[in-house]
Structure formats: C-alpha cells, structure tokens
C-alpha cells in the first residue's frame, strides 16, 4: 500500500507542481497586483486597496468595451451554434433518401474541409485576411458590391464607427462556425439513421427533425459548445486588435484590448490587473449561468 502511494505521488507530484507554478500562481499574483498602483517596470508600488475597483466602476471606456463583449456574448453563441447545427445536419442527413437510408448532401466531404479550413489558419492570418477583404478601395467586399451595381453600399467598413464592431463580430462567427460544423457532424454520426428515417416516414420536415430529433440528442455537445463560445465572446481580443485595434473612436473596443492598452501602453499594470480580476469573475459567472440554464432546458426537452 505504501509503495502504491509513493508510485501515485511520484506521477502526480510534478504535474501538480507545474500546474501550481504556471497556472495558479499567475492568478494569485494578478489578485495581489490588482490592489496596487504598480506600473510594471519598477519594483516600487503602493497598496491602494479598493481604489482601482472604484475607478473601474467609473471608467466609461471600460463599460463601453464591456458592452461590446456583452453584445458578442448574446449574439455569437446562438448564431454560431445554429449555423453549425444547420450545416452539420445538411452534411449528415440533408440529402435525398434512398433504399440505403438517409444521406448527406452530395459533396459533403468536400464541404466539411471547406468549412473547417479557417481552423487551420492562425488568428493573425484570419485578421489580416479579413482586413484586406474590408479594405475600402481594393477589398473583396466593396469590389463585389460594385461588380453587381451596388456602388452606393460600398463604404470604408472598418473606418465607419457604425459598422466596425459588426465587422469584427462577423469575423468571429466565420472563424468559429466551421469547427462546430465538424464537431456537430461527428456527434451526429453516433445517432442511428433509423431515427431519421422514422421521422421522415412520419412526415417530419427538415426543420422539425433538426429541432425535435437532432438537438435533443446532441444536447451535451451543444451545451459544451455554448460555454466555449461564451468564453470566446468575452475574450475577442486578438481579432479586434488585428482588424480594428478597437477603433475608430473605441467603436469596436473589447475588454481584453482595453486591458492590454492599460497595461502595456499606459503602464498601469495594477489597474489592468483589476480589469483582469473583474473579467475572471465575469467569465466564471457566465459559464456557471450557461451550464445552469442549458441543464434546465435539457430537463424540459
């Protein structure tokens, strides 16, 4: 028994130590720094207590950025999951029914590769790619509008405060949807085809089959996807920083980008850590709330 404990301690000790040093320790340090006025480059700092929290409550730029994250949190998960479920359903059971059963649409394998392609690109490449697409004179979007005679709709998308945030949101949707098409498609392969054939024989439409058969059977996968996309919506730093850098005029700013600028541009690491601590609790709260809500919905299905 003693030898078994020593064996377990030998294998669990090093990874737990590494986890504590490289994962838990930064969190603890961030909490400590958030109560100081540390500027990041000098060893001197003063303890300011809750002053950073009070400043955060009155910071209009922070609340503006948080509002954009809230919009993403409301829109990105449902839009991505609905798009992913629809496309995965079409690729798995959206084709014609024959004697061999229900099939996906023709060319489903090729479509899966196309949809998954954004996942093999780095965030930097995705950002630069879409920045070129949105370019006012040489961009693909304005070029396509002008090609079909819609010149009046062509505009500097990233330079217009009315559209810059939505341009970032569209990129987040595009870059994440393909992964969930493949994820939901793989999960749907475990659903017996007899269920879909029985639903079709009973006269169920494609939409009815999707929402009354597919979604309940994939609910655990949908639940995980929802939480993960919520975390992506609360972050959104990299895409916003590359495409618009929060502009113009903070119109596409997000909390992650505000935190970065506060720390590395304004050299206010103490206040930036307060933002990080706030986002830490916000992310935990949102994840717990989503798990709670989706678990309740599953019980009602």
JOPE-V856398 format. One record per run of one state. SS is the DSSP state (alpha for helix, beta for strand, coil for the rest). FROM is the first residue (numbers start at 1). TO is the last residue. If there is no record, write none. Layout:
BEGIN
<<SS/FROM/TO> <SS/FROM/TO>>
END
This chain:
BEGIN
<<coil/1/1> <alpha/2/33> <coil/34/35> <beta/36/36> <coil/37/46> <beta/47/47> <coil/48/50> <alpha/51/57> <coil/58/59> <alpha/60/93> <coil/94/96> <beta/97/98> <coil/99/100> <beta/101/102> <coil/103/107> <alpha/108/120> <coil/121/122> <alpha/123/133> <coil/134/139> <alpha/140/147> <coil/148/150> <alpha/151/153> <coil/154/156> <alpha/157/159> <coil/160/163> <alpha/164/188> <coil/189/192> <alpha/193/201> <coil/202/205> <alpha/206/217> <coil/218/218> <alpha/219/235> <coil/236/236> <alpha/237/243> <coil/244/254> <alpha/255/265> <coil/266/268> <alpha/269/300> <coil/301/301>>
END
